[in-house]
Amino acid sequence: MTDQILDFNQKIIAEFRANGGVVGGMFEGRNILLLTTVGAKSGGRPVRPVPARARGRPGDPGAGGEAAVVR
C-alpha cells in the first residue's frame, strides 16, 4: 500500500471525525462509515473509510467498495 493512499484515507478519517461524520470533496453527499477490524495475529486495529449505502431491503449489503488500511 502506498503512502499516498494512506495519507488520503487519514485525511478522510480526520475530516469525518472533525465534522460529525460528514466529508466533502469527492465523497460529498455520500454516506461513509469507518470500519475498524482487529488483526488476528497482530492485534492491530486498522481503520478503513468505506462508502456505504442505506439498506433498501433485508439482505441487501449495507457497504460496498474497497479502501486501503490506515494504521
N, C-alpha and C positions, 0 to 999 in steps of 0.2 A: 504494500500500500504506500502510495506516495505521500510526501509531506504536504503537498498541495491539497489533496483530498482530506487529510486530517485537519488541516487549517480551515478548510471550507466548512467541514462538519462542526468544528469547535465554534466557529462564528455563528452558525445556525443555532447551536445549543445555547450559546450565551445570549443571543437575541431572544430566543424562545423563553428562557428563564427571566430575562430582564423585563419582558413585555407581557407577562402573564399568559404565555402560550401563543402569542401572535408573532408571526415573522413576515417580513416583506420580501422585496426582490422577486425572484422567480417563483417563490412559494407564497406570495401574497394571495390571500383569499382561500388558501388550501389548508386543510387540516393536517397537522404534523403531530406525531407522537414521538416521545423519547423512549426508545426500547433499551432497557438495561438487562443484561444477561450476566450469568456467573459462569466463569470458565471452570470446566470440570477438573482440570489438573492444576491450573494456575491460581484459581480462586479470584482472578481479576474480574472487575465489573465494568466492562466496556459499555459505553452509551452510544446508541445509533439513532440519528434523526430519521424517521421513516414517514413517508407520505401515507396518510390514512384517508379512508372514506367512511361515511356513515353506513351502517349496516341497513340494507333495504329489506332483506328477508332473512329468516332464520337459515343459517348455514352459509350465507354469503361471507366471504372473507372481509375482515374489517381493516386490514392493512395490506398494502402491496408495494412492490418496488424493492430496491436494494440500496443500502447505504454503507459507507465504509465505517470502520470502527474508530471511535475516539477513545484514547486511553488517557 
